[in-house]
Amino acid sequence: MDDNSAAREQLAYKLRLALVMSSEGFDMKRQQLRRRFPDADDDEIDRRFHDWLQERPGAEYGDGVGRPVSWPRPRR
């Protein structure tokens, strides 16, 4: 296995891991919504989950620190 192949394998592994972690996080959020709204049916949980994905209270401008800027940034 050459260096390029090993590097690609490492990147692929990291991507797969990130996707699994994302999926697990989404499952956890759905579980939280089910605990918070025990009488909600599947459709309501789906709606609330979708709303959360769109709004993300506390992270309206993303998870980064600092002030929001336009992208791409204008050249000076």
DAJOQUI-V532481 format. One record per run of one state. SS is the DSSP state (alpha for helix, beta for strand, coil for the rest). FROM is the first residue (numbers start at 1). LEN is the number of residues. Records with the same first field share a line. If there is no record, write none. Layout:
SS->FROM-LEN / FROM-LEN
This chain:
coil->1-2 / 37-5 / 56-21
alpha->3-34 / 42-14
